[in-house]
């Protein structure tokens, strides 16, 4: 799960709530530690922190490893000039690739060209 979907889910936006329900029935919901850190970086109060903690409590968090870092670095070198990729996005994508996880993001254009990434469409109606 990318940050944008988790933010929308936390705000009870219908597309995100419905999208999260589909894989939740059959898969372990997973996110990158980068995504979790992005959520925490948006907190401005103890209330915000509590909301983020509740949001990620049921998610499996994948941490950045040497292999993930190397993959993200390779993606950055290959696609920065042609697609303007960002560091966080490449770390998140590399985490999904190396973790063998499907990925879903509202920002399809940030990821759709990455080799080896199993990117699901948004909104998601079935897996």
Contact map, one row per residue, 1 for C-alpha under 8 A:
1110110000000000000000000000111100000000000000000000000000000000000000000000000000000000000000000000001110000000000000000000000
1111110000000000000000000000001000100000000000000000000000000000000000000000000000000000000100000000001111000000000000000000000
1111111000000000000000000000000000110110000000000000000000000000000000000000000000000000000000000000000010000000000000000000000
0111111100000000000000000000000000000000000000000000000000000000000000000000000000000000000000000000000011100000000000000000000
1111111110000001000000000000000000000000000000000000000000000000000000000000000000000000000000000000000111000000000000000000000
1111111111000001000000000000000000000000000000000000001000000000000000000000000000000000000000000000000000000000000000000000000
0011111111100000000000000000000000000010000000000000000000000000000000000000000000000000000000000000000000000000000000000000000
0001111111111001100000000000000000000000000000000000000000000000000000000000000000000000000000000000000000000000000000000000000
0000111111111101100100000000000000000000000000000000000000000000000000000000000000000000000000000000000000000000000000000000000
0000011111111000000000000000000000000000000000000010001000000000000000000000000000000000000000000000000000000000000000000000000
0000001111111000000000000000000000000000000000000000000000000000000000000000000000000000000000000000000000000000000000000000000
0000000111111101100000000000000000000000000000000000000000000000000000000000000000000000000000000000000000000000000000000000000
0000000111111111100000000000000000000000000000000000000000000000000000000000000000000000000000000000000000000000000000000000000
0000000010011111110000000000000000000000000000000000000000000000000000000000000000000000000000000000000000000000000000000000000
0000000000001111111000000000000000000000000000000000000000000000000000000000000000000000000000000000000000000000000000000010000
0000110110011111111100000000000000000000000000000000000000000000000000000000000000000000000000000000000000000000000000000010000
0000000110011111111110000000000000000000000000000000000000000000000000000000000000000000000000000000000000000000000000000000000
0000000000000111111111000000000000000000000000000000000000000000000000000000000000000000000000000000000000000000000000000001100
0000000000000011111111100000000000000000000000000000000000000000000000000000000000000000000000000000000000000000000000000111100
0000000010000001111111110000000000000000000000000000000000000000000000000000000000000000000000000000000000000000000000000000000
0000000000000000111111111000000000000000000000000000000000000000000000000000000000000000000000000000000000000000000000000000000
0000000000000000011111111100000000000000000000000000000000000000000000000000000000000000000000000000000000000000000000000001111
0000000000000000001111111111100000000000000000000000000000000000000000000000000000000000000000000000000000000000000000000000011
0000000000000000000111111111100000000000000000000000000000000000000000000000000000000000000000000000000000000000000000000000000
0000000000000000000011111110000000000000000000000000000000000000000000000000000000000000000000000000000000000000000000000000000
0000000000000000000001111111000000000000000000000000000000000000000000000000000000000000000000000000000000000000000000000000000
0000000000000000000000111111100000000000000000000000000000000000000000000000000000000000000000000000000000000000000000000000000
0000000000000000000000110111110000000000000000000000000000110000000000000000000000000000000000000000000000000000000000000000000
1000000000000000000000110011111000000000000000000000000001110000000000000000000000000000000000000000000000000000000000000000000
1000000000000000000000000001111100000000000000000000000000111100000000000000000000000000000000000000100000000000000000000000000
1100000000000000000000000000111110110000000000000000000000111100000000000000000000000000000000000000000000000000000000000000000
1000000000000000000000000000011111110000000000000000000000001111000000000000000000000000000100110000000000000000000000000000000
0000000000000000000000000000001111111000000000000000000000001111000000000000000000000000000000000000000000000000000000000000000
0000000000000000000000000000000111111100000000000000000000000000000000000000000000000001001100000000000000000000000000000000000
0110000000000000000000000000001111111110000000000000000000000000000000000000000000000000000100000000000000000000000000000000000
0010000000000000000000000000001111111111000000000000000100001000000000000000000000000000000000000000000000000000000000000000000
0000000000000000000000000000000011111111100000000000000000000000000000000000000000000000000000000000000000000000000000000000000
0010000000000000000000000000000001111111110000000000000000000000000000000000000000000000000000000000000000000000000000000000000
0010001000000000000000000000000000111111111000000001000000000000000000000000000000000000000000000000000000000000000000000000000
0000000000000000000000000000000000011111111000001001000000000000000000000000000000000000000000000000000000000000000000000000000
0000000000000000000000000000000000001111111000000000000000000000000000000000000000000000000000000000000000000000000000000000000
0000000000000000000000000000000000000111111100000000000000000000000000000000000000000000000000000000000000000000000000000000000
0000000000000000000000000000000000000011111111011000000000000000000000000000000000000000000000000000000000000000000000000000000
0000000000000000000000000000000000000000011111011000000000000000000000000000000000000000000000000000000000000000000000000000000
0000000000000000000000000000000000000000001111111000000000000000000000000000000000000000000000000000000000000000000000000000000
0000000000000000000000000000000000000000001111111100000000000000000000000000000000000000000000000000000000000000000000000000000
0000000000000000000000000000000000000000000011111110000000000000000000000000000000000000000000000000000000000000000000000000000
0000000000000000000000000000000000000000001111111111000000000000000000000000000000000000000000000000000000000000000000000000000
0000000000000000000000000000000000000001001111111111100000000000000000000000000000000000000000000000000000000000000000000000000
0000000000000000000000000000000000000000000001111111110000000000000000000000000000000000000000000000000000000000000000000000000
0000000001000000000000000000000000000000000000111111111000000000000000000000000000000000000000000000000000000000000000000000000
0000000000000000000000000000000000000011000000011111111100000000000000000000000000000000000000000000000000000000000000000000000
0000000000000000000000000000000000000000000000001111111110000000000000000000000000000000000000000000000000000000000000000000000
0000000000000000000000000000000000000000000000000111111111000000000000000000000000000000000000000000000000000000000000000000000
0000010001000000000000000000000000000000000000000011111111100000000000000000000000000000000000000000000000000000000000000000000
0000000000000000000000000000000000010000000000000001111111100000000000000000000000000000000000000000000000000000000000000000000
0000000000000000000000000000000000000000000000000000111111100000000000000000000000000000000000000000000000000000000000000000000
0000000000000000000000000000100000000000000000000000011111110000000000000000000000000000000000000000000000000000000000000000000
0000000000000000000000000001111000000000000000000000001111111000000000000000000000000000000000000000000000000000000000000000000
0000000000000000000000000001111000000000000000000000000001111100000000000000000000000000000000000000000000000000000000000000000
0000000000000000000000000000011110010000000000000000000000111110000000000000000000000000000000000000000000000000000000000000000
0000000000000000000000000000011110000000000000000000000000011111000000000000000000000000000000100010000000000000000000000000000
0000000000000000000000000000000110000000000000000000000000001111100000000000000000000000000000100000000000000000000000000000000
0000000000000000000000000000000110000000000000000000000000000111110110000000000000000000001000100000000000000000000000000000000
0000000000000000000000000000000000000000000000000000000000000011111110000000000000000000000000000000000000000000000000000000000
0000000000000000000000000000000000000000000000000000000000000001111111000000000000000000000000000000000000000000000000000000000
0000000000000000000000000000000000000000000000000000000000000000111111100000000000000000000000000100000000000000000000000000000
0000000000000000000000000000000000000000000000000000000000000001111111110000000000000000001001100100000000000000000000000000000
0000000000000000000000000000000000000000000000000000000000000001111111111000000000000000001001000000000000000000000000000000000
0000000000000000000000000000000000000000000000000000000000000000011111111100000000000000000000000000000000000000000000000000000
0000000000000000000000000000000000000000000000000000000000000000001111111110000000000000000001000100000000000000000000000000000
0000000000000000000000000000000000000000000000000000000000000000000111111111000000000010011011000000000000000000000000000000000
0000000000000000000000000000000000000000000000000000000000000000000011111111100000000000010000000000000000000000000000000000000
0000000000000000000000000000000000000000000000000000000000000000000001111111110000000000000000000000000000000000000000000000000
0000000000000000000000000000000000000000000000000000000000000000000000111111111100000000010000000000000000000000010000000000000
0000000000000000000000000000000000000000000000000000000000000000000000011111111100001110010000000000000000000000000000000000000
0000000000000000000000000000000000000000000000000000000000000000000000001111111110000000000000000000000000000000000000000000000
0000000000000000000000000000000000000000000000000000000000000000000000000111111111000000000000000000000000000000000000000000000
0000000000000000000000000000000000000000000000000000000000000000000000000011111111111000000000000000000000000000000000000000000
0000000000000000000000000000000000000000000000000000000000000000000000000011111111111100000000000000000000000000000000000000000
0000000000000000000000000000000000000000000000000000000000000000000000000000111111111000000000000000000000000000000000000000000
0000000000000000000000000000000000000000000000000000000000000000000000000000011111110000000000000000000000000000000000000000000
0000000000000000000000000000000000000000000000000000000000000000000000000000001111111000000000000000000000000000000000000000000
0000000000000000000000000000000000000000000000000000000000000000000000000000001111111100000000000000000000000000000000000000000
0000000000000000000000000000000000000000000000000000000000000000000000000001001110111110110000000000000000000100000000000000000
0000000000000000000000000000000000000000000000000000000000000000000000000001000100011111110000000000000000000000000000000000000
0000000000000000000000000000000000000000000000000000000000000000000000010001000000001111111000000000000000000000000000000000000
0000000000000000000000000000000001000000000000000000000000000000000000000000000000000111111100000000000000000000000000000000000
0000000000000000000000000000000000000000000000000000000000000000000000000000000000001111111110000000000000000110000000000000000
0000000000000000000000000000000000000000000000000000000000000000000000011011000000001111111111000000000000000000000000000000000
0000000000000000000000000000000001000000000000000000000000000001000110010000000000000011111111100000000000000000000000000000000
0100000000000000000000000000000101100000000000000000000000000000000000000000000000000001111111110000000000000000000000000000000
0000000000000000000000000000000000000000000000000000000000000000000000010000000000000000111111111000001000000010000010000000000
0000000000000000000000000000000000000000000000000000000000000000000110110000000000000000011111111100000000000000000000000000000
0000000000000000000000000000000100000000000000000000000000000111000100000000000000000000001111111110000000000000000000000000000
0000000000000000000000000000000100000000000000000000000000000000000000000000000000000000000111111111111000000000000010000000000
0000000000000000000000000000000000000000000000000000000000000000000000000000000000000000000011111111110000000000000111000000000
0000000000000000000000000000000000000000000000000000000000000000001100100000000000000000000001111111100000000000000000000000000
0000000000000000000000000000000000000000000000000000000000000100000000000000000000000000000000111111100000000000000000000000000
0000000000000000000000000000000000000000000000000000000000000000000000000000000000000000000000011111110000000000000000000000000
0000000000000000000000000000010000000000000000000000000000000000000000000000000000000000000000011111111000000000000001000000000
0000000000000000000000000000000000000000000000000000000000000000000000000000000000000000000000011001111100000000000011110000000
1100000000000000000000000000000000000000000000000000000000000000000000000000000000000000000010010000111110000000000011110000000
1100100000000000000000000000000000000000000000000000000000000000000000000000000000000000000000000000011111000000000000111100000
1111100000000000000000000000000000000000000000000000000000000000000000000000000000000000000000000000001111110000000000111100000
0101100000000000000000000000000000000000000000000000000000000000000000000000000000000000000000000000000111110000000000000110000
0001000000000000000000000000000000000000000000000000000000000000000000000000000000000000000000000000000011111110000000000000000
0000000000000000000000000000000000000000000000000000000000000000000000000000000000000000000000000000000011111111000000101100000
0000000000000000000000000000000000000000000000000000000000000000000000000000000000000000000000000000000000111111100000000000000
0000000000000000000000000000000000000000000000000000000000000000000000000000000000001000100000000000000000111111100000000000000
0000000000000000000000000000000000000000000000000000000000000000000000000000000000000000100010000000000000111111110010100000000
0000000000000000000000000000000000000000000000000000000000000000000000000000000000000000000000000000000000011111110010100000000
0000000000000000000000000000000000000000000000000000000000000000000000000000000000000000000000000000000000001111111000000000000
0000000000000000000000000000000000000000000000000000000000000000000000000010000000000000000000000000000000000011111110000000000
0000000000000000000000000000000000000000000000000000000000000000000000000000000000000000000000000000000000000000111110000000000
0000000000000000000000000000000000000000000000000000000000000000000000000000000000000000000000001000000000000000011111000000000
0000000000000000000000000000000000000000000000000000000000000000000000000000000000000000000010011000011000000011011111100000000
0000000000000000000000000000000000000000000000000000000000000000000000000000000000000000000000001000111000000000000111110000000
0000000000000000000000000000000000000000000000000000000000000000000000000000000000000000000000000000011110010011000011111000000
0000000000000000000000000000000000000000000000000000000000000000000000000000000000000000000000000000011110000000000001111101000
0000000000000000000000000000000000000000000000000000000000000000000000000000000000000000000000000000000110010000000000111111000
0000000000000000001000000000000000000000000000000000000000000000000000000000000000000000000000000000000111010000000000011111000
0000000000000011001000000000000000000000000000000000000000000000000000000000000000000000000000000000000001000000000000001111100
0000000000000000011001000000000000000000000000000000000000000000000000000000000000000000000000000000000000000000000000011111111
0000000000000000011001000000000000000000000000000000000000000000000000000000000000000000000000000000000000000000000000000011111
0000000000000000000001100000000000000000000000000000000000000000000000000000000000000000000000000000000000000000000000000001111
0000000000000000000001100000000000000000000000000000000000000000000000000000000000000000000000000000000000000000000000000001111
